């Protein structure tokens, strides 16, 4: 066995895309994530956990907004109908890509069976895997708020953290000790608020550790700890690049399924409208392989699942062999066992890279043979009795490594709106407005403020994709926030139907507490 460990860390997150309207784009995001990522991921972990020759171990962060979608009964009741539309479309394909269509249909049938077997209770399945110590579940900030941009009002950061911890404990009984910081973003002093919330470890991008003060003796290959008792792990780019890069890594293999060629773009708008879809958009029906990086989308070849399976086995073996070489080299210069941290967005495995769950399965199968020990972050801390004291460097894992992807010409306007609303929330919760008659309204205002702070919308504005939807979501939550707050300040009674509509559409965080926004004296 190689002296050293590999920690695979997945970040599972979706913004709060609950929609009252069936068949919406936001609903598509959630259901596609279910059939392509979360159901296959559970299937992979559960199968590996009962295999005698495998010891699957991963750390996974489940964001509070994703968990709220997973437990939402309205969405659960729509899922089978959504799948039914995909089955109907696949059945209409007569001559083109029949083999690939059959394979996809079988995949969807298996996910439907998996869904029915647990009656849609995916949270319960994650809980069982945690109990059996196959996974270590982290939380995230409540709505994936980009914390460095909320720091003007420390109470806003505290509310993101404490709301998340409370929601995690409600669903998993035990409070979390680990957190996936949104975008792995860190700023000086964040560890104090983390410790206050009971959070004891997180992952940063590599330069968050390499630029720490003092510079860590073992660089990225051992955790560090602040004087407030919060540990940090650093992302190892050698362990992540081969997996996440479509250009230079495994997902670009010509045999793998092409992400961008989707039946939703190929069908006419008339055909889509017949099945209740109002505009052209991806449907999650992909029948072609990458073929080559230079092949245009219209000339892609039919997907061959057997060829893809063979490629997965080779790529997983190569990945483990490279990690083994890396660990053998590191152990020669370290007095402790080196630790490789490989963090990824969970949706890489299945959604962006269809073969991703198969790749994980092969890692579980082949890791023992290659002498690689898989470990969770929690286990890694328990196995490290002496941790160097360091102050991490401000950083993120976004483009440029700091905050510029979430603070630029496309989205900087939001920061002022967050700050203004945050100050008002702190003032309301710290003053004399918290009367019994106002509690319900203040709680809903807190939900709206948290929802407006989601970094997903800032990301979309910068990326230039569904920018209309992003602006609409931000403005909607801020508008609702001010309606609720001003009703308290101006002592105006809001129509019960208005409050009921807001509460119905944004029914998240049942244990939210206005005290989180109260200024410390």
Secondary structure, DSSP 4 states (H G I P E B T S, - for coil): --SEEEEEEEEE-------SSTT-HHHHHHHHHIIIIIHHHHHHHHHHHH-TT----EEEEE-HHHHHHHT-HHHHHHHHHHHHHHHHHHHH--SSSHHHHHHHHHHHHHHHHHHHHTTT-HHHHHHHHHHTTSEEEEEE-TT-B-GGGGTTSHHHHHHHHHHHHHHHHHHHSSPPSEEE-GGG-B-TTHHHHHHHTT--EEEE-HHHHHT-BSPPTTTTSS-EE-TTS-EEEE--HHHHHHHH-TTTSGGG-TTSBPSS--HHHHS-HHHHHHTT--S----S---BB---TTS-GGGPPBP-HHHHHHHHHHHHHHHHHHHHHHHHHHHTT-SS-EEEEEEEEGGGBTTTBTTHHHHHHHHHHHTTTTT-EE--HHHHHHT-S--EE-BPPSB-SSTTSSSTTTSSTTTTHHHHHHHHHHHHHHHHHHTT---TTTHHHHHHHHHHHHHHTBHHHHHHHHHTSSHHHHHHHHHHHHHHHHHHHHHHHTT-PPPHHHHHHHHHHT---TT--GGGGPPP-
